[in-house]
Amino acid sequence: MVQYSGDLSIKDVKKAKAALSTVIKETPLDYSNTLSQMTNSQVYLKLENLQKTGSFKVRGAYWKMLNVNRSVAKSVVAASAGNHGQGTAYAASHLNIPCTIVMPENASTTKVAATSGYGASILLSGLNYDESYTTAQDFARKHSAAMIHPFDDPYVIAGQGTVGLEIVESFKEVDIIIAAVGGGGLISGLCVALKEKYPQIKIIGVQASNSSSMIESKKNRKITTIPSRFTIADGIDVKTPGKLTFDIVKKHVDKLITVTDVEIAEAMFLLLERGRIVSEPAGAAPVAGLLSGKLSLKGKNIVPIICGGNVDMPLLNKLVTRGLISAGRIVRMVVGLTDKPGALKDVLDVIGSRNANILDVQVDRFYKKIGLGPVEVLISMETKSKEHTKEMLKTLKQQGFTYRLIE
């Protein structure tokens, strides 16, 4: 068992990397032509969404559990709404350690099932992560279980730092690494792994604008708890950063920025459509930061870390639909028709002739505000682009149809 007596160093991360070499995947660096052109730089995506359990979290959890004193703690417990729980459960199952994961009562059934599938006992408690964490602490005391913290632990930080070593070992010319920041475990690990030997590499953190506790803490020069506000990036929705992570971040991180949920959703859509990369919101935050216009990137070699890919299907479906609407490729409009046989066919023929794909048609003759004359039809369709949409609408107008777009 490795003991930490002082500040973490690159040696600690190397020990973790050696121990994890037969356990975790060395995830690829994937060059993105699309993002490189959009930013006038060279962008390589570190695909931790392809890691076991779908996230980088297994690195820190596994290294922590390799160093649990089994003579004192017979089991482990962790609080998590998703990725940390799955990483902990996976590590515990491979090390034959009994494991309990405390999850919020409103945790998604998909994430509960995935965590349970790795062999963990699930305890639903609390309405958010903080309340679940309190329950996990009580559980640890009552059952003499080792607490596996998601970020504020030296073993966890060293384990997450192995991501940084992989990056520089395969791409020594990297100038900038961009990482999502919640509690700060990943970005702290990157700093420990890289700043000692590679001080020229800029490490940039990205937080959700509605959950920027690390930025507020750095601004206030002390650990700050922020009020609870909604963000789709639940993987980095941390109200209070850790003490260890805050100390490392304030010393070594070069810049912290925020991105909105809209920017995160657009980054997810771009990764999926152009790169065929499935990312969860937290995983897409670095790409949102890359595209935010808040960073000086021209000509640089940049590595955004796609830290996870565990996205719920309903959310992914919603984001894809909204992405298509935002890109002008799903159009909803109300068309006025005379109430006579063949009128609907005529407008659908025009739309079909322009190679638009009709998704839905709704006709309501009985709504009292419509009147007894013309009929209004709600049509939803998919087009190839905004330009394609303009051409189709122009053709409808030329054919004498009236319409109004529904935003």
C-alpha positions as CSV (number, residue, x, y, z in Angstrom):
1,M,0.0,0.0,0.0
2,V,1.4,3.4,-1.0
3,Q,1.4,6.1,1.7
4,Y,1.2,9.9,0.9
5,S,3.0,12.1,3.4
6,G,3.3,15.4,1.6
7,D,2.4,17.1,-1.7
8,L,1.6,14.9,-4.6
9,S,4.1,14.7,-7.4
10,I,4.5,13.2,-10.8
11,K,6.1,10.1,-9.1
12,D,2.8,9.4,-7.4
13,V,1.0,9.5,-10.7
14,K,3.6,7.2,-12.4
15,K,3.0,4.7,-9.5
16,A,-0.7,4.8,-10.2
17,K,-0.2,4.4,-13.9
18,A,2.0,1.4,-13.5
19,A,-0.5,-0.3,-11.2
20,L,-3.4,0.5,-13.5
21,S,-1.7,-0.5,-16.7
22,T,-3.4,-3.9,-16.9
23,V,-6.7,-2.6,-15.6
24,I,-7.7,0.4,-17.6
25,K,-7.7,1.3,-21.3
26,E,-5.2,3.7,-22.7
27,T,-7.8,5.8,-24.6
28,P,-7.0,7.2,-28.0
29,L,-6.2,10.8,-29.1
30,D,-8.4,11.4,-32.1
31,Y,-7.6,14.3,-34.5
32,S,-10.6,16.4,-35.2
33,N,-10.5,18.0,-38.6
34,T,-13.8,19.8,-38.0
35,L,-12.8,21.4,-34.7
36,S,-9.3,22.2,-36.0
37,Q,-10.8,24.1,-38.9
38,M,-13.3,25.9,-36.7
39,T,-10.6,27.1,-34.3
40,N,-7.7,27.5,-36.7
41,S,-5.7,25.1,-34.5
42,Q,-4.8,21.4,-34.3
43,V,-7.3,19.7,-32.0
44,Y,-6.9,16.1,-30.7
45,L,-9.7,14.7,-28.6
46,K,-8.8,12.5,-25.6
47,L,-11.6,10.0,-25.7
48,E,-12.2,9.0,-22.1
49,N,-15.8,8.2,-23.1
50,L,-14.3,5.0,-24.4
51,Q,-12.8,4.1,-21.0
52,K,-14.2,1.2,-19.0
53,T,-17.5,2.2,-17.4
54,G,-17.6,5.1,-19.9
55,S,-15.6,7.6,-17.9
56,F,-12.2,8.5,-16.5
57,K,-13.6,8.1,-13.0
58,V,-12.5,4.4,-12.8
59,R,-8.9,5.4,-12.8
60,G,-9.0,7.2,-9.5
61,A,-11.5,4.9,-7.9
62,Y,-9.4,1.8,-8.7
63,W,-6.1,3.3,-7.5
64,K,-7.8,4.4,-4.3
65,M,-9.1,0.9,-3.7
66,L,-5.8,-0.8,-4.4
67,N,-4.6,1.2,-1.3
68,V,-7.5,0.6,1.0
69,N,-6.3,-1.0,4.3
70,R,-8.4,-4.2,4.2
71,S,-7.5,-5.1,7.8
72,V,-9.4,-2.0,8.9
73,A,-12.1,-1.6,6.2
74,K,-13.9,-4.7,5.0
75,S,-16.0,-2.8,2.4
76,V,-16.2,0.5,0.5
77,V,-18.9,3.1,0.1
78,A,-19.3,6.1,-2.2
79,A,-21.8,8.7,-3.0
80,S,-22.5,9.3,-6.7
81,A,-25.2,10.3,-9.2
82,G,-23.4,8.4,-12.0
83,N,-19.9,8.0,-13.2
84,H,-18.0,7.8,-9.9
85,G,-20.4,5.2,-8.7
86,Q,-19.9,3.1,-11.7
87,G,-16.1,3.4,-11.6
88,T,-16.1,2.5,-7.9
89,A,-18.5,-0.5,-8.4
90,Y,-16.4,-1.8,-11.3
91,A,-13.2,-1.5,-9.3
92,A,-14.7,-3.2,-6.2
93,S,-16.1,-6.1,-8.3
94,H,-12.6,-6.8,-9.7
95,L,-10.9,-6.5,-6.3
96,N,-13.6,-8.6,-4.6
97,I,-14.5,-5.8,-2.2
98,P,-18.1,-5.4,-1.0
99,C,-19.4,-2.1,-2.3
100,T,-22.3,0.2,-1.5
101,I,-23.1,3.2,-3.7
102,V,-25.4,5.9,-2.3
103,M,-27.4,7.6,-5.0
104,P,-30.0,10.4,-5.0
105,E,-33.6,9.2,-4.9
106,N,-34.1,10.9,-8.2
107,A,-31.1,9.3,-9.9
108,S,-31.9,8.1,-13.4
109,T,-33.0,4.5,-13.7
110,T,-30.3,3.9,-16.4
111,K,-27.5,5.0,-14.1
112,V,-28.9,3.0,-11.1
113,A,-29.1,-0.1,-13.3
114,A,-25.6,0.4,-14.7
115,T,-24.1,0.8,-11.2
116,S,-26.0,-2.2,-9.9
117,G,-24.8,-4.2,-12.9
118,Y,-21.2,-3.9,-11.8
119,G,-22.2,-5.7,-8.5
120,A,-22.7,-2.8,-6.1
121,S,-25.5,-2.6,-3.5
122,I,-27.5,0.5,-4.2
123,L,-28.8,2.8,-1.4
124,L,-31.1,5.6,-2.6
125,S,-31.0,8.5,-0.2
126,G,-31.4,12.3,-0.5
127,L,-32.5,14.6,-3.3
128,N,-29.0,15.5,-4.5
129,Y,-25.4,14.5,-4.3
130,D,-24.7,16.5,-1.1
131,E,-27.5,14.7,0.8
132,S,-26.3,11.3,-0.6
133,Y,-22.8,12.1,0.5
134,T,-24.0,12.7,4.1
135,T,-25.7,9.3,4.1
136,A,-22.6,7.7,2.7
137,Q,-20.5,9.2,5.5
138,D,-22.9,7.8,8.1
139,F,-22.8,4.4,6.4
140,A,-19.0,4.4,6.5
141,R,-19.0,5.1,10.2
142,K,-21.6,2.6,11.1
143,H,-20.2,-0.2,9.0
144,S,-16.4,0.5,9.2
145,A,-16.4,1.0,5.4
146,A,-13.7,2.9,3.5
147,M,-15.1,6.1,2.0
148,I,-14.2,6.5,-1.7
149,H,-14.4,10.3,-2.3
150,P,-15.1,11.3,-5.9
151,F,-12.3,13.9,-6.1
152,D,-10.9,15.2,-2.8
153,D,-8.5,12.3,-2.1
154,P,-4.8,12.0,-3.0
155,Y,-5.1,8.5,-4.5
156,V,-8.1,9.6,-6.6
157,I,-6.2,12.7,-7.8
158,A,-3.1,10.6,-8.7
159,G,-5.3,8.1,-10.5
160,Q,-7.0,10.8,-12.6
161,G,-3.6,12.2,-13.4
162,T,-2.7,9.2,-15.4
163,V,-4.8,10.7,-18.2
164,G,-2.2,13.5,-18.4
165,L,0.7,11.1,-18.6
166,E,-1.0,9.2,-21.5
167,I,-1.5,12.5,-23.4
168,V,2.2,13.6,-23.2
169,E,3.5,10.2,-23.9
170,S,1.6,10.0,-27.2
171,F,1.7,13.7,-28.1
172,K,4.7,15.5,-26.8
173,E,3.9,18.7,-28.8
174,V,0.7,19.4,-26.9
175,D,0.3,23.1,-26.0
176,I,-3.1,23.2,-24.2
177,I,-5.2,20.7,-22.4
178,I,-8.8,21.5,-21.7
179,A,-10.7,19.6,-18.9
180,A,-14.1,19.8,-17.4
181,V,-14.2,20.9,-13.7
182,G,-16.6,19.8,-11.1
183,G,-14.9,19.0,-7.8
184,G,-11.6,19.3,-9.4
185,G,-10.2,15.7,-9.3
186,L,-9.3,15.4,-13.0
187,I,-7.8,18.8,-13.5
188,S,-5.8,18.5,-10.2
189,G,-4.5,15.2,-11.4
190,L,-3.4,16.8,-14.7
191,C,-1.6,19.5,-12.8
192,V,0.2,17.0,-10.6
193,A,1.2,14.9,-13.6
194,L,2.3,17.6,-15.9
195,K,3.2,21.0,-14.3
196,E,6.4,19.7,-12.6
197,K,8.0,18.4,-15.8
198,Y,6.0,20.2,-18.5
199,P,5.3,23.7,-17.1
200,Q,4.9,25.1,-20.6
201,I,1.6,23.1,-21.1
202,K,-1.4,25.3,-20.4
203,I,-4.1,23.6,-18.4
204,I,-7.5,25.1,-18.8
205,G,-10.7,24.2,-16.8
206,V,-14.3,24.6,-18.0
207,Q,-17.3,24.8,-15.7
208,A,-21.0,25.0,-16.3
209,S,-22.1,28.6,-15.8
210,N,-24.8,27.4,-13.3
211,S,-22.3,25.4,-11.3
212,S,-19.0,27.3,-11.1
213,S,-18.0,26.6,-7.5
214,M,-14.3,26.3,-8.3
215,I,-14.3,29.7,-10.2
216,E,-16.1,31.4,-7.3
217,S,-13.7,29.8,-4.8
218,K,-10.7,31.0,-6.7
219,K,-12.2,34.5,-7.0
220,N,-13.0,34.6,-3.3
221,R,-9.6,33.0,-2.4
222,K,-11.3,30.5,-0.2
223,I,-13.5,27.4,-0.7
224,T,-17.0,28.7,-1.5
225,T,-20.3,26.9,-1.6
226,I,-22.6,28.1,-4.3
227,P,-26.4,27.9,-4.4
228,S,-28.1,25.0,-6.2
229,R,-29.0,25.8,-9.8
230,F,-30.0,23.4,-12.7
231,T,-27.4,22.4,-15.3
232,I,-27.6,19.5,-17.8
233,A,-23.9,18.8,-17.0
234,D,-24.7,16.8,-13.8
235,G,-21.3,15.2,-13.9
236,I,-19.6,18.5,-13.0
237,D,-22.5,19.9,-10.9
238,V,-20.5,20.3,-7.6
239,K,-21.6,23.0,-5.2
240,T,-18.4,22.9,-3.1
241,P,-14.9,22.0,-4.4
242,G,-12.5,19.9,-2.4
243,K,-9.8,21.3,-0.2
244,L,-7.0,19.3,-1.8
245,T,-8.3,20.1,-5.3
246,F,-8.8,23.8,-4.6
247,D,-5.2,24.1,-3.3
248,I,-3.8,22.5,-6.5
249,V,-6.1,24.4,-8.9
250,K,-5.3,27.9,-7.4
251,K,-1.6,27.2,-7.7
252,H,-1.4,25.5,-11.1
253,V,-4.4,25.8,-13.4
254,D,-3.8,28.5,-16.0
255,K,-7.3,29.6,-16.7
256,L,-10.9,28.7,-15.7
257,I,-13.9,29.6,-17.9
258,T,-17.6,28.9,-17.9
259,V,-19.9,27.7,-20.7
260,T,-23.7,27.7,-20.8
261,D,-26.0,24.7,-21.1
262,V,-26.9,25.8,-24.6
263,E,-23.2,25.8,-25.6
264,I,-22.7,22.3,-24.0
265,A,-25.7,21.0,-25.9
266,E,-24.4,22.4,-29.2
267,A,-21.0,20.8,-28.5
268,M,-22.6,17.4,-27.8
269,F,-24.6,17.7,-31.1
270,L,-21.4,18.6,-33.0
271,L,-19.4,15.7,-31.6
272,L,-22.2,13.3,-32.4
273,E,-22.9,14.4,-35.9
274,R,-19.4,15.3,-37.1
275,G,-17.3,13.0,-35.1
276,R,-19.7,10.1,-34.3
277,I,-18.6,10.6,-30.6
278,V,-21.2,10.0,-27.9
279,S,-20.5,12.4,-25.0
280,E,-22.4,13.2,-21.9
281,P,-22.8,16.9,-21.1
282,A,-19.8,17.1,-18.8
283,G,-17.7,15.4,-21.4
284,A,-18.6,18.0,-24.1
285,A,-17.9,20.9,-21.8
286,P,-14.2,21.2,-22.9
287,V,-15.4,21.3,-26.6
288,A,-17.9,24.0,-25.6
289,G,-15.0,25.9,-24.0
290,L,-12.9,25.4,-27.1
291,L,-15.6,27.0,-29.2
292,S,-16.6,29.7,-26.8
293,G,-14.3,32.4,-28.1
294,K,-12.9,32.9,-24.6
295,L,-9.5,31.3,-25.3
296,S,-6.5,32.2,-27.5
297,L,-6.0,29.1,-29.6
298,K,-4.7,30.0,-33.0
299,G,-2.0,27.7,-34.2
300,K,-1.9,25.7,-31.0
301,N,-1.9,21.9,-30.4
302,I,-5.0,21.4,-28.2
303,V,-6.3,18.4,-26.3
304,P,-9.9,18.7,-25.0
305,I,-10.7,15.7,-22.7
306,I,-14.0,14.0,-23.5
307,C,-14.2,12.8,-19.9
308,G,-17.4,10.7,-20.2
309,G,-20.0,9.3,-22.5
310,N,-22.7,8.1,-20.1
311,V,-25.7,10.1,-21.4
312,D,-29.3,9.1,-20.8
313,M,-31.1,8.2,-24.1
314,P,-34.1,10.6,-23.4
315,L,-31.7,13.5,-22.9
316,L,-29.7,12.5,-26.0
317,N,-32.9,12.3,-28.1
318,K,-34.0,15.7,-26.9
319,L,-30.6,17.3,-27.6
320,V,-30.4,15.8,-31.1
321,T,-33.9,17.2,-31.9
322,R,-33.1,20.6,-30.5
323,G,-29.8,20.6,-32.4
324,L,-31.5,19.9,-35.6
325,I,-34.0,22.7,-34.9
326,S,-31.2,25.1,-34.0
327,A,-29.5,24.2,-37.3
328,G,-32.7,24.9,-39.2
329,R,-33.0,21.3,-40.3
330,I,-36.2,20.5,-38.4
331,V,-38.9,23.0,-39.3
332,R,-42.4,23.3,-37.8
333,M,-44.9,25.5,-39.6
334,V,-48.6,26.1,-39.8
335,V,-50.0,26.1,-43.4
336,G,-53.4,27.5,-44.3
337,L,-55.5,25.2,-46.6
338,T,-58.9,25.4,-48.1
339,D,-61.1,22.7,-46.6
340,K,-61.6,20.6,-49.7
341,P,-60.4,17.1,-50.9
342,G,-56.8,17.0,-52.1
343,A,-55.7,20.3,-50.5
344,L,-53.4,18.5,-48.0
345,K,-52.0,16.3,-50.7
346,D,-51.1,19.4,-52.8
347,V,-49.0,21.0,-50.0
348,L,-47.4,17.6,-49.1
349,D,-46.5,17.1,-52.8
350,V,-44.7,20.5,-52.9
351,I,-42.7,19.6,-49.8
352,G,-41.9,16.2,-51.2
353,S,-40.8,17.6,-54.5
354,R,-38.1,19.6,-52.6
355,N,-36.9,16.4,-51.0
356,A,-37.8,17.4,-47.5
357,N,-38.7,14.6,-45.1
358,I,-42.2,15.0,-43.5
359,L,-42.1,14.0,-39.8
360,D,-45.6,14.8,-38.6
361,V,-48.9,16.3,-39.8
362,Q,-51.6,17.5,-37.6
363,V,-55.1,18.7,-38.7
364,D,-57.7,20.1,-36.4
365,R,-61.0,21.1,-38.0
366,F,-62.9,21.3,-34.7
367,Y,-60.8,23.8,-32.7
368,K,-63.2,26.7,-32.1
369,K,-60.8,29.4,-33.0
370,I,-60.1,28.0,-36.5
371,G,-63.4,29.0,-38.0
372,L,-65.5,27.3,-40.7
373,G,-63.5,28.2,-43.7
374,P,-59.8,27.6,-44.2
375,V,-58.1,24.8,-42.3
376,E,-54.7,25.2,-40.6
377,V,-52.3,22.3,-40.7
378,L,-49.3,21.9,-38.5
379,I,-46.5,20.2,-40.4
380,S,-43.1,19.1,-39.0
381,M,-40.4,18.3,-41.5
382,E,-36.7,17.6,-41.7
383,T,-34.5,19.4,-44.3
384,K,-30.8,19.2,-45.3
385,S,-29.8,22.7,-44.2
386,K,-31.1,26.2,-43.6
387,E,-30.6,26.9,-47.3
388,H,-32.7,23.9,-48.2
389,T,-35.4,25.1,-45.9
390,K,-35.4,28.6,-47.5
391,E,-35.7,27.0,-51.0
392,M,-38.7,24.9,-49.9
393,L,-40.5,27.9,-48.3
394,K,-39.9,29.9,-51.4
395,T,-41.5,27.2,-53.5
396,L,-44.5,27.0,-51.1
397,K,-45.0,30.8,-51.5
398,Q,-44.7,30.6,-55.3
399,Q,-47.4,27.9,-55.3
400,G,-49.8,30.2,-53.5
401,F,-49.6,28.6,-50.0
402,T,-49.6,30.8,-46.9
403,Y,-47.7,29.7,-43.8
404,R,-46.1,30.8,-40.5
405,L,-43.1,29.2,-38.9
406,I,-43.3,27.9,-35.3
407,E,-40.2,28.7,-33.3
